[in-house]
Amino acid sequence: MFLIKHPDPKLNIPWYLTQISFLLLPINPLGGMLVICTATIIIFRLKYRVIISQHINWGFAILGGSLTMTSLFAFDRVSAISGLINFLPYFIIFAGLSQLLYSVSTLEQLARIIYFGSVPITVLGFGQIWWGLQGEIQNILMPGWYLRAMGNPYGRMSSLFYHANFLASFLTIIWVLGLGLIILELRKSNTDKKFFYLSLLLVINSLTFIALILTHSRNGWMTTLVTCLAFAIYLGWRWILLTVAIVSGAIIIAAFGNPPVRDWFRLIVPMFIWARINDQFYPNRDVETLRITLWKFSWHLALKSPWKGWGLGSFKHLYQPQSQIVIGHSHNLTLMLLSEVGIPWTVFFYFLVGWILAKGIILLTKINLDNSEEKLIIFTYLTAFFASILFHVFDVTIFDERVNLISWSILSAIHGLTNNKKRKYFT
């Protein structure tokens, strides 16, 4: 059976629900969220005392309360209160899942479920771009299920996501989890079953990589290269380091080099890559749409209201009168939080997340070589979350519940594993 039992029999029901949730999530976000919320409620009933005893959960509870209070006094109260949905539910889910995801076996299974659950998204994306596949389903079970022919923006794969950048953010996480699962499988003993499973993993990750390219997301491309470097350094594979360096150098020269050297490299590097990197695909863009302009405006807002911010979702209401252009956010998560919730609470938010990641890194350094599989799983989860952080330097994709839930689940898994008082390298 594809679904597996939990190490703690008492947690089998919420664990089964969690696995089902992440299988549903990519193609049915509402269904996936409802199932994970049900699992979280059950976990709270079983582990309530443990959950409320952990300081990190109190930290997120305080942060959630502060966000709610600032929303009541926001520039646009309706947008601010609506924006809470991108934070408060995930604080609660984080607290619940950290009680579920505390062993290496559960982390490996979660990675596997998320990975295989992404396949329909990738397949629909190829159909969208190569065969003009399109469709729409609007009902109470699957609201907003919309596939646009040739993607959104036109020519960029977006699959069932609202925008190609959301898909790229999703796929970068899938790519990292896939790398971890592939390397983990390579380290296991040789069997016929292993060969089939490894081949399947390689095919899916190859399709994920191609899909990432077809999103035309510069952010996605950069993040993918960085994660490749991270795995190469971790594994000591110098040939990958050399390959990534050569590919990156060729792309940079083709995009920004001087003739005639630039022209030679443009014979090798596809035009859709170098022309996307140097923005020749979208020449003469309005200054108001450039990221640097958005960042400057967002920083200006943060300085004007440093203590409580302007409220979640306020950016578009403040930027539109000045620019006459509707842009929903500042394309940088840190600047968005600084301007919308204030400097103190942004710092507090990053302190909580940073504390969890620091504990994960410390645990990674403590595991010896005899536990290489455990070490690889932890490294994969840390890399996946850092990939999400890096992506949010140039874009904000927390508005998509799939990307948001997977990111918070990865963080809760890191916290659950490092915080487990009984752990002695789980199997």
N, C-alpha and C positions, 0 to 999 in steps of 0.2 A: 504494500500500500504506500502511496506517495506521502501520505500524512503519517507522522511518527508520534509515539507517546512521549510524554514529558518525564524527566527523571523523578519528579515528585508526582505520584499518582493523583494526589489531591488537586493538582493543577492541570490534569488532562483535558477537562472540558474547555477552560479558557485557552489552553494551548492549541487545541484543535480549531477553535474559533479563530484564533490569531492566524493560523496557517491558511484557513479558508479565506480570511479577510484579505491577505496579501495576494492570493490568487485572483480574487475578484477585483481588487483595487484598480488595476490598470484600465480595464474595460468597463467597469461599473464603480466609479468612485463613491457614489452614495451608498451602494450596497456594501462595499468594503468598509466604509466608515461606520456604518450601522453595526456591522458584525464586530469590528474592533472595539467599538464603544460598549457593546454587550460583554465582550471578553473583559474589558477594563472594569466594568461594574462587578463582575463575578470575582475578579482578583481583589478588588477593594473589600468585598465581603469576607474573603478568606484571609487577607493579609493587611487588614486595616491598621492594626496596632504597629506592625512593622513599618508600614508606609509613613505613618505620622511621626514615627520616632526618628526618621532620617532628616538631617539638617538640610540637605539639598532640596528636599520636597518642600520644606518650610520656606526656603529661599524662593522657589518658584511660586509658592502661594502668596508670599509678600509681593513679589513682582506682579503677579496677576491682579492682586488687589490695587496696586498702584496704577496699573494700566487702566483698570476700570474707573478709578477716581479721576485720572487725568482726562479720560474720555468724556466724563460728565461736564467738564469745563473746556472742551475742545473748541477750536475755531468752527468746525462743522461737526456737531454732536452726532448726527445720524451716521456719517461716514466713520467717525471714530468708534462708535459702539459696534458698527458692522465689522470694523477691522479687528475687533477683539477675537473674532472667530478664527483668525489666523494664528492665534497664540494660546488662549485659555484652554481650549479642548486638548491641545497637544501637551500642555503642562500636566494635565491630569493623566493622559495616556502614557506619558513618560514615566510618571510615578508608578502606574500599574504594570507596565511592561518590564520595568527594571526588576520586578519581583518574579517575572516569568523567564526572562532571558539572563540567566546567571551561570550557565554552563557552556562549555565549548560546543557540545553536541547541539544545544538549542541555537547557538549562534550560527553554526554551520547549516542547520536546517532552515533557519530564517533566510540566510543568504541564498540557499538553493530555491526556496519558494519564491522569493522576490525575483530571482534570476529567470526562472522558467515562466513566471507570471508575466514577464515583459514581452514574451515572444509574440502574442497577438498584436501588440502595439507596433512592433517592428514590421511584421508582415503587412498590416494595414497601411503602414507608412510607405512600404515599397509599392503596394497597389495604388496608393494615392499619387505617387510621383511617376511611376512607369506606365500605369494603365489608366490613369485618370479616374480611379475609383472614388466614388463619393456616396454619401448617404446620410440620413438623419433619423434618429429615433427620439421622440419626445413623449415620454409617459412617466408615471410616478415612480417606476422602478429604475428607469435609466434616463433621468433628465439631462439634457444638454449633450447627448451622444451625437456628435456631429463630425463628419469626415468630409473635408473640403478637397475637391479635385486640385491637384498640383500644390497643395499645402497653403499655409498662411505664415508669412507673406508668400505670394505666388512664386512657385519654383523652389521653395524651401520646405523640406519634409516637416510636417507638424503632427501627422497621424491624428489621434483623437484629442490632442492637446490644443489649447486655444492659439498658441503661437509656437513657432519653431524653437525659440529659446527655451520654452518650458520643456519641450521634448528633449532638447540637448542636455539640459540639467538632469533630467530623469535618466538619460542614457549614459551619462558620465558615471553615475553611481552604479548602474547595471554593469558597465564595462569593468569597473574596479572589482566588484563582487565576482564577476566572471573570471578575471585574472586570478583572484585568490582561490576560487574553486578548481580551476585548471591546474594550478601549481600544486594544490593539495592532493589532487588526484594523481598527478605525476609521481608523487612521493610514496604512493601506496603500492602494494605488491601487484605484480602483473597477473591479470586474469582476463578471460574473454569478456566478462562483464565490464571490467575496467576499460577495455579498449573501446567498447561501444559507448559507454558513458562519457569517456574522455573525448571521443570523436563528436558526440552530441554537444558537449560544452564548447568545443573549438568552433563548430559550425555556428552556434548561437552567438558567440563572441565576435566572430568574423562578420556576421550580419549586423550586430550591434555597432561595430566599428564603421561599416559602410553607411549605416543609417546616420551615425554621428556626422560623417562627412556630408551627407545629403541635407542635413539641417542647415548647412552654411553658417553655422554659429562659430564665429572666431573664438568666443569664450569657451565653447565646447571643445574646439580643436586644441586650444592652449592647455586646458585642464587635462585632456587626454594625454598629451605629451608629457606633462608634469607627472602624472600618475605612472606613466611608463618609466620615467626616470626614477621615481621613488621605488618601484619594484626592482628595477635593475640594480640600484644601490643596495637595497636590502638583501637581494639574492647574490650580489657580487658578480652579476653578469655584465662584464665590461663590453661585450660585443653589442648589447642593447644600448648601453650608454653611447657608444660610438655611432650606432645607427641613428639614434634619436638626434644626436648632435649634427650629423651629416644632413639628415632630412630637414631639421630646423634651419640650419645654415643655408641650405639650398632655397628654402621657401623665403627666408628673409632677404637673400640677395635678389631673387626673382621679383620680390615685391618692392624693395627699396634701393636696390643697387643702381650703379651708374652704367650706362652703355660703354662698351659693347658686352661687358661681362654679364650684365643683367639680361641681355637678350639671349645669351647662350643658355642661361639657366631657365629662361622662359620656354625654351624648347623642351625642357625636361619636366618642369613643374606645370601641372594643368592650369589653364588660365583661370578657371573658376576658383582656384585656391589663392593664387597671388593677387588676382584682381579683387577678391573679397578682403584679403588682408590689408591692402593699401586703399581700400574703399573706392576703387575705380568702377565697381559695379553700381555704386550709388553716388555719382559725382554731384557737386553743387548742392549739397544738403544744407538746409537751413541751419544757421548757427544755433537756433533755439532747440534743435533736436540732438545736438552733439552732447555726448556724456559729460564733457568738461564743463559745458554750460549748466547742465542739470546739477552737477556736483557743486559748482560755485553757488548756485541759488539755494540748494539744500543747506550748505554750510552757513550761508547768510541767515537763513531761517533759524538754524540752531543757535547762532550768536544772538539773535533778537529775542529768543525765548529759551534760554539755556536750561532752566530748572524744570519746567513741565512740558516743554514742546508745544506744538500746535495741534496735536491730536492725530491719531492714526487715520490715514487716508486723506490728510489735509493737503498734501502736496499738489495734487491736480487742481484743487480749488484755488490755491494761491498762485500757481504757476500760469494757469490759463489766462487770467486778466492781463498779465504782463507780456506773454509771448503770443497770445491768440492761437495757441496750439494745445490740444488736450493730450497730456502725458501723465500716466497714472502714478509714477513713482520716480525716484531719483537715480535708479539703476545702480545703486550701491546700498547694501543692507545697513551698513554702519551709519552712513549719512542719513538714510531714511529714518533710522531709529533716533539719531541725535536730534533731528529736526522735528520729529513727530511725538516722541515720548520724553525728550529732554536728556541732557548729558548724564545726570546721576543714575537714572534707571537704565540707560544704555550701558554704562560702565558696570552696573550691578549684573545685568543680563550676561555680559561677556565674562564677568568674574565667575558666575555659576557654570557656564559652558566650559570656560578655560580650566576650572578646577576639575571637572570630570575628565577632560582630555589629558590634563597633566597626570592624573592618577592612572589613566590608560597607558600613557607613555612610560611611566615608572614601572608599571606591571610588565610591560613589554621588555624592558631592560633587565628585569629580575629573572625572567624565565630562561633556563639553561637550554643548551642545544639538544638535550635528550627529549625535550618537549617541543620539537620544531613545529608539529602540526598545530598545537595550541598557540604558539607564537605567531604562526602565519595567519591564523584566524583573527587574532587581535590586531595584527598589523593591517590586515585587509579592512577591518572595520574602521580603524583610525584613518587609513588612507581614503576610504570612501567618504568619511565625514569631512576630512580636510579638503577633498575635492569639491564638496558642496560649499564649504566656506570660500574656497577660491572662486568658484562660479559666482558667488554673491558679491564679489568685489566689483564686478562689471554688470551685474544684472540682479534682479530680485525675483525669485520664482516661488517664494513661500505662499503666493496666492493660489497655487495649484495644490489641492489637498493630497495628490499622489506624491509629489516631490516632498511636501512638508511632512507627511506622515512617515515616509521612508527615512527621511533625515532624522526625525525625532526618535524613530525606532532604533536606528543605528546608535544614536547617542545613549538611549536608555540601555541598550545591550552592553555598551562599553561601561556604563555606570553599574549595571547589574553584575557584570563579571568581576569588576574591580572591588565592588563593595560587599561581595559575598564573604561572610565571616567564616564559612565552613570550607572554603575552596582549598583544594590541594591538587590543582590541575585536573579538571574534570574530563571525562571521556564520554 
